[in-house]
Amino acid sequence: MITIDITLLLHIINIIVLMFVLNAVLYKPILGILEKRAQRLDSLQGEVVQFETNAQEQQAELDRKMREASARAKKALDEAKAKAQATGAEQLAAIRTAADEEKKKALDSAHAQVETARKALQENTADFALAMAEKILGRSLKA
């Protein structure tokens, strides 16, 4: 059973003093530590966000540079291909021109030989006809 006397009042005062002492000695320092920890976590979270933003910017810059380098390499490759094709076309044209010239020379030479043979045959046609007639007739036609 509870009796109301002076000890009850002393217990109430003791609890109130204990609350103030515990508040000053334990609760406030722990709350301060928790608040500093929360502030530190907030600042670290801000730094993490900043690092992520920087990493994304650097990745975007790297991607842009890679695209530019790829475009330059493709352009250089296309230019090299075009130059090689142009050089090949020039060489092919030179070879065709040389072949046409050789063909023309061969044709001219063949035409010249045919003309020479034709002239020789025309000059010797009369003699040839006379020789054939002599062989066919079996006698000499020279008088």
Solvent accessible surface area in square Angstrom, and as a share of the most:
residue,aa,sasa,rsa
1,M,225,1.01
2,I,143,0.72
3,T,94,0.55
4,I,151,0.77
5,D,74,0.38
6,I,117,0.59
7,T,70,0.41
8,L,65,0.32
9,L,95,0.47
10,L,105,0.52
11,H,111,0.49
12,I,83,0.42
13,I,85,0.43
14,N,92,0.47
15,I,101,0.51
16,I,80,0.41
17,V,77,0.44
18,L,92,0.46
19,M,119,0.53
20,F,137,0.57
21,V,73,0.42
22,L,57,0.29
23,N,56,0.29
24,A,63,0.49
25,V,93,0.53
26,L,86,0.43
27,Y,120,0.46
28,K,125,0.53
29,P,61,0.38
30,I,86,0.44
31,L,111,0.55
32,G,28,0.27
33,I,112,0.57
34,L,89,0.44
35,E,106,0.48
36,K,145,0.62
37,R,149,0.54
38,A,50,0.39
39,Q,107,0.48
40,R,166,0.61
41,L,98,0.49
42,D,100,0.52
43,S,61,0.40
44,L,75,0.37
45,Q,110,0.49
46,G,40,0.39
47,E,87,0.39
48,V,70,0.40
49,V,78,0.45
50,Q,100,0.44
51,F,134,0.56
52,E,98,0.44
53,T,54,0.31
54,N,52,0.27
55,A,57,0.44
56,Q,130,0.58
57,E,106,0.47
58,Q,129,0.57
59,Q,93,0.41
60,A,58,0.45
61,E,69,0.31
62,L,94,0.47
63,D,55,0.29
64,R,94,0.34
65,K,105,0.44
66,M,121,0.54
67,R,153,0.56
68,E,70,0.31
69,A,41,0.32
70,S,69,0.45
71,A,62,0.48
72,R,155,0.57
73,A,62,0.48
74,K,127,0.54
75,K,130,0.55
76,A,58,0.45
77,L,101,0.50
78,D,65,0.34
79,E,98,0.44
80,A,57,0.44
81,K,114,0.48
82,A,57,0.44
83,K,150,0.64
84,A,65,0.51
85,Q,135,0.60
86,A,51,0.39
87,T,59,0.34
88,G,34,0.33
89,A,59,0.46
90,E,121,0.54
91,Q,107,0.48
92,L,85,0.42
93,A,55,0.42
94,A,61,0.47
95,I,112,0.57
96,R,149,0.54
97,T,74,0.43
98,A,51,0.40
99,A,54,0.42
100,D,90,0.46
101,E,93,0.42
102,E,107,0.48
103,K,129,0.55
104,K,133,0.56
105,K,129,0.55
106,A,62,0.48
107,L,88,0.44
108,D,75,0.39
109,S,55,0.35
110,A,46,0.36
111,H,116,0.52
112,A,58,0.45
113,Q,122,0.54
114,V,78,0.45
115,E,77,0.35
116,T,90,0.52
117,A,51,0.40
118,R,118,0.43
119,K,122,0.52
120,A,43,0.33
121,L,125,0.62
122,Q,122,0.54
123,E,131,0.59
124,N,81,0.42
125,T,73,0.42
126,A,73,0.57
127,D,95,0.49
128,F,130,0.54
129,A,58,0.45
130,L,59,0.29
131,A,44,0.34
132,M,85,0.38
133,A,31,0.24
134,E,42,0.19
135,K,161,0.68
136,I,137,0.69
137,L,101,0.50
138,G,65,0.63
139,R,153,0.56
140,S,76,0.49
141,L,64,0.32
142,K,151,0.64
143,A,151,1.17
